[in-house]
Structures are given as C-alpha cells and as structure tokens.
Amino acid sequence: MNDNEKKQAIEILNEIMEYELAGVVRYTHYSLMVYGYNRIPIVSWLKGNAAEGLNHAYKAGELATMLGGHPSLKIGKLLETEKHDIGDILRESLDHERMTVKSYYKLLDLAEGKSVALEEYAREMIYLEELHQDEVNKMLRNPGDLSPFEG
C-alpha cells in the first residue's frame, strides 16, 4: 500500500472503530431497557453484542496503529429514539449493523490485492457482521416466515 492508501485505510478503520463503539453504547443501553417475560435471554444476547463490538473496535484500532495511524477517540452517531419495544430495538440494531458493514466493505475494496492482513480482516468481519444481520433478521420474523424481514 502506498502512503495515500494507508491514510485512507486508517480513516476507514477509525470509522469502523466509531461505529463499533457506538454499537457498544447502543447494545448496553438496549440491555437496560428490556422488560417482560423474555428479558433474561434478550439482555444476555444484547450484552454479548456489546462485548463483541468492543472487541471489534479494538481490532480496528490495532490495525490503525499497525499502519502508523492514531485510533479515533470518537463514537459514532447515537440516537435516542425512546422506542424500547424489542422489535424497535432489533430494527434499530439492524440499521446500525448495515451501516457498519458498509465500512468493512469500503476497507475490503481499498485493501484488495494490496494488503493481505487488511483484506483478510475485512472479509472476516464482513462474514461475522452478515451472520449477525441474519440473526437479527430472523428474530424480526414471525414463526414460520421463511422470507427475510424487509425493513
């Protein structure tokens, strides 16, 4: 990678860090706002997603420093919608995850054929994010619905 490409990669990695850290805050907040009979498994799932987001942010920061960059201290956009129904939480989560995966695709496009480390990282993260999106999508479906949730 040339210096300009490294600079672009650092910018994208910082964007990823910011999205992932925003996810940590979101999932933590959501876990505190779940009420009802299904609270325990849902809270556990949300807390797991917060921990995973922190791990993802850390990996992005490690790669930014590997390239000689400075990891971002910012957090991505946080919006309090005041909607705390499980369906609302899952739809907001899905929207956030879709935004995050776009950044991983940007990194993959930049790194392809130029950095095996960044390329493999981006592919692995896209894989994990797409599986997570599918999990959320399935949670938004009614029992027996085979068609993906469109929303």
KATA-V391241 format. One record per helix or strand of 2 or more residues. SS is the DSSP state (@ for helix, = for strand). FROM is the first residue (numbers start at 1). TO is the last residue. If there is no record, write none. Layout:
<<SS FROM TO> <SS FROM TO>>
This chain:
<<@ 3 32> <@ 39 66> <@ 86 111> <@ 116 140>>
